[in-house]
């Protein structure tokens, strides 16, 4: 489970991260990553699982899998990092291991580009 202090809750956080951050796409998800260097509260993670992924049961399952996958990766993120994970329709059929691998790969690819743009 992802502790509450690491969760994005405000729409402004989501929109700022998506518009100003770097984007890294994978087959089943898209990761937007931004750096808010002046906020030492820790990394913040937001999930976007739209109705195109499936019905409510499927969307909640995908959300749980993504939250579970991102939790061990929190140590790799800097305190000012903001991450929005957008699930694509293919994520409904993806296994937890596949989602974790794609998430890890997307974060790995986004980090160097984030440093260059910040």
Order of alpha helices (4+ residues) and beta strands (2+ residues): alpha-beta-beta-beta-alpha-beta-alpha
